[in-house]
Amino acid sequence: MTGDQWNDSWERLMARYQPGRAQAIERMIELIATRCEGSAPRVLDVGGGTGTLCSRLLERVPRAEVTLVDLDPVMLKIAGSSLPSAVNVVRADLRDPEWTTSLPHVGYDAVLAVMALHYLPPARLTELYTELAGLVRAGGFVANVDDMPEAEAVAPLGDHGIPDDGGVSWDAWWGQVAADPVLGPAVAERARLFGDAPSAEWHPPAAWHLRALGTGSFDEAGVAWRDGDQAAVVAFRSR
Ligand SMILES: C[S@@+](CC[C@H](N)C(=O)[O-])C[C@H]1O[C@@H](n2cnc3c(N)ncnc32)[C@H](O)[C@@H]1O
């Protein structure tokens, strides 16, 4: 498969696991487009994966200067082969407090994460929010879209509630990647980097994220979008 075809198949997979995904991404992009009208916003997508958000953003805001950060060599290969060359695709580990030194810019107008930060344990995510606050320029914002139930979740979400629509499952998708002659070799490196448990699979309620964001230097934070357990928290910095 080509990079674009892998990207499409990733998108179909993610849509099964993330109800309202297309609307959430559109909402984030509209937020950037309206707040940065007429300018060339600098946008950072953390845990950006194959680059879906970046490519949709560039369709809507072609002047955006986009950076995608990820650690997974499979995701980075797909992003690198399907995104325009103007996008800065950066390999960095969000678990490492020094990760920001790999970025091409010191300031961004929007920092976004989609279904990525539940890979991190609570203490590290709290620190990361402070690091993200430090990257946001005046007038900018940080947004995180993920599973954020309104009340405290009692158990990991796992595959519970995934529609039986004939689409491939998470494990089957990764099986296809492992069998691919181009991407397959990167799977072993992925396992080395992430270990047996790539994701913390920890889904606190939106209120937890808002409290954690409050430890950074934001002026205002709230829930900007919700569809069931999926929500987007956004924190704005005015100064
Ligand atoms: C479920 S995927 C979502 C990808 C993309 N945001 C999307 O919505 O299509 C989670 C992403 O977070 C990335 N990720 C997880 N832990 C990471 C870490 N420690 N450093 C960098 N990226 C990480 C994964 O490699 C993966 O690409």
The ligand as an ORCA input file, in Angstrom:
! r2SCAN-3c Opt
* xyz 0 1
  C      -4.060      6.547     18.862
  S      -2.729      7.320     18.057
  C      -3.440      8.853     17.492
  C      -2.662      9.446     16.368
  C      -3.242     10.728     15.773
  N      -3.243     11.804     16.735
  C      -4.613     10.478     15.251
  O      -5.590     10.924     15.859
  O      -4.733      9.830     14.203
  C      -1.662      7.855     19.388
  C      -0.381      8.439     18.902
  O       0.393      8.925     19.995
  C       1.739      8.571     19.769
  N       2.491      8.498     21.018
  C       2.211      7.713     22.067
  N       3.145      7.845     23.029
  C       4.043      8.738     22.546
  C       5.244      9.279     23.073
  N       5.721      8.907     24.268
  N       5.909     10.181     22.338
  C       5.449     10.543     21.109
  N       4.307     10.063     20.566
  C       3.619      9.168     21.275
  C       1.638      7.207     19.114
  O       2.837      6.833     18.481
  C       0.475      7.412     18.173
  O       0.876      7.928     16.937
*
